[in-house]
């Protein structure tokens, strides 16, 4: 089967089978309103016990099914995208390990055991980001893994503080004297994984990975792990007022920053990555407003159309010989009509056009923003961040889809690959009908907001005004701002990489270099390995010298003794001969 269909199709068949099983299990658990939990006590010491828990409820089963469905579509797409790669089998295994880590994170409610999935995502994502093995990929991979290690350290600190409870189960915690600090650590860990300000710089850098990995990472796995952790801990986090205030400010800043930076970017994959960052800000915004089910709903719908958007973008990059600059990609609508159709569908779902997947969740989030207890400034900024999605989406389509010919256009680009069409079609169904299906299946996704007629028209009015502004700004390739400090600041993501990464790492690098030269290569070498080596070398050299000298003396004494013994033997034999000769002579004389 492996030689007949290929490893990618075999893995996609496994993932689709798991998706069907999870959907059946989810319907069963949802209809009967039950949850299943498996507990295995690994070890117990004093009053604390280390347990391995598995929990199956409608949330974990639906999320796992969604992850496997998108992963199966990505594996089908990777069969075409990674066709010429010599290490495609290794790539497929790493992607499956990535999916396994995400499923462990979903099903395990224990904070100690969840590190299997949490650290697994970080480690495998590092291996996938540096997959092309060049300096740019290595720099992006190091930025990704080091930024995520901040969250790992805070989770380990929360685990160490929760030892006083005697367990680490996230479902049955209670108040204790360090519980606020534990919740703060969990909040920092979730912010690093979901790339909220000031930890946003690693998300566009992770675009150095192959496009199938980007489609998987930015839709339903790595970046959504922090959001899912917040949903699991929401009952504990929402008891503190500072959580809602901090997350509201940071999420709105993240949404505005990513939206504005996407208007100045020309790298196609980075624009899609910044749109992911913008939608993560929208999810955190709804979470800070006390709507965890709306956050999960938008996470599901966003996963569908964002995976489709990445696959469409990856197919365009693949057909244009790896070129991902928007200035060089033109006339895609005529060259690749199928890809253009699915690309426009995913962009419309991202903007929240009515009756597409993104509309069902975005409409409710904006209504919760309208009815929330916010001041006018925060409300305007939140609506502005949401409206920026339409601006950069239409700019993207103007540059990529609706632009005319140019000299760099590859005329032989086409989208007649069956594997790509199958993966885009499956995800296209999710982008079209995913929101309606999820809202019909789960009553928790159908929130009711009491609004006046004018307020109810806010959402379509925002979309229409944004579309009008977009067509006015981006028609005839008109750029918003070409020069100045605004372009420089927004092109570098508000200097987050310089301030957060370079500035914070620079002092540590100086200290580590001084420590390396003074301690590791200095006194520690003298007092440690090199010093012991030199002392042993001197001792063994002296011992070798004296042993050689004593050996020579012994050999000389041995030769002298041998010669002396030989001389004694010769003298003794001579004496005996002389004595016998004299005795014989005396006998003859007597006769």
Secondary structure as UniProt FT lines:
FT   HELIX           2..5
FT   HELIX           7..32
FT   STRAND          36..45
FT   TURN            46..47
FT   STRAND          48..56
FT   HELIX           58..81
FT   TURN            82..84
FT   TURN            86..87
FT   HELIX           88..107
FT   TURN            111..114
FT   HELIX           115..129
FT   TURN            130..132
FT   HELIX           135..161
FT   HELIX           162..165
FT   TURN            170..171
FT   TURN            177..178
FT   HELIX           179..193
FT   TURN            194..195
FT   TURN            197..198
FT   HELIX           201..205
FT   HELIX           206..208
FT   HELIX           211..217
FT   TURN            218..220
FT   HELIX           222..232
FT   HELIX           234..237
FT   TURN            238..239
FT   HELIX           241..263
FT   HELIX           268..288
FT   TURN            289..290
FT   HELIX           292..319
FT   TURN            320..322
FT   TURN            326..328
FT   HELIX           332..335
FT   HELIX           337..351
FT   TURN            354..355
FT   HELIX           357..371
FT   HELIX           376..400
FT   TURN            407..408
FT   TURN            411..412
FT   HELIX           418..441
FT   HELIX           443..445
FT   HELIX           453..456
FT   HELIX           458..474
FT   HELIX           475..477
FT   HELIX           485..491
FT   HELIX           493..495
FT   HELIX           497..502
FT   HELIX           503..515
FT   HELIX           516..523
FT   HELIX           524..527
FT   HELIX           529..590
//
